[in-house]
Amino acid sequence: MIRAFVFPGQGSQAVGMGRELAEAFPAARLVFQEVDDALQQHLSRLMFEGPESDLTLTENAQPALMAVSVAVVRAIEGEGGLALAGKGAFVAGHSLGEYSALAAVRAFSLADAARLLKRRGQAMQRAVPVGAGAMAALLGLDLEQARAVAEEAAQGEVCDTANDNAPGQVVVSGDRAAVERAIKLAADRGARRSIMLPVSAPFHCALMQPAAEIMDEALRAAPPAPPTLPVVANVTATATSDPATIREQLVEQVTAMVRWRESVQYMKEQGVDTVIELGAGKVLSGLVKRIDRDLATMAAATPAEVEAVLKSF
């Protein structure tokens, strides 16, 4: 069995996430306490109790999802007396999940990852006035079809492909009017349907350039160390362990497309046969199955699921 560990992105958050982990595993409790201390914020209380409206704010959701993912990792390592690096070939994360992956393989300290994601969330939210941007999932179109729709819809505004999630699931992002035009064009090009996403900013498009500049500065102040496993980057869909390359890719990632479909295909080509999602929800497990049904998947977000992963090792 050749495993890859993957880490979810924004949209997987839910009130109550991580609470059972904290109750069951001392190592998980320590993760939540360390993140609270690093941010000087009771983020764990917000995760466990809500309100949902505050948890879904980008600047809270991003470090919160990372905290749950790392809590799962530490629970697995603590209970099994092992290191993740000895049990897998790669790590990868969807958007903010790339920071979770890097924290899981010790490229970032937990405190630095939390502070970087807080900064990233704030910068992404502030890059575009609320309501001025939008994102939409175009279902039933492949990447090239979605790119053509985005280019035609732009009409002098920004409309970029933001996420290539799985075959027939591509997300576009940009100025609201341009994204609305893309939805209409997609219907004419044979899209099964298109869905405006409930997000507070247009992520992974050119409008995020101010946030990329902020993250360039932040990552110079807190650069990554060499990871204990290679990281498959969103922007290249290939693996690297070079800290300077990782830093550059994290800056580029703010405005660039998340190449998730290609990332999963790359790991399969390198011999991976099992993909284990560590963190809240099962979004990535579902996408992996849509990308390649031959890949086995597992997900761990609860104590019972942690035990099941440990038994699979």
Secondary structure, 3 states (H helix, E strand, C coil): CCEEEEECCCCCCCCCCCHHHHHHCHHHHHHHHHHHHHHCCCHHHHHHHCCHHHHCCHHHHHHHHHHHHHHHHHHHHHHHCCCHHHCCCEEEECCCHHHHHHHHCCCCCHHHHHHHHHHHHHHHHHHCCCCCEEEEEEECCCHHHHHHHHHHHHCCCCEEEEEEEECCEEEEEEEHHHHHHHHHHHHHCCCCEEEECCCCCCCCCHHHHHHHHHHHHHHHHCCCCCCCCCEECCCCCCEECCHHHHHHHHHHHCCCCECHHHHHHHHHHCCCCEEEEECCCCHHHHHHHHHCCCCEEEEECCHHHHHHHHHHC
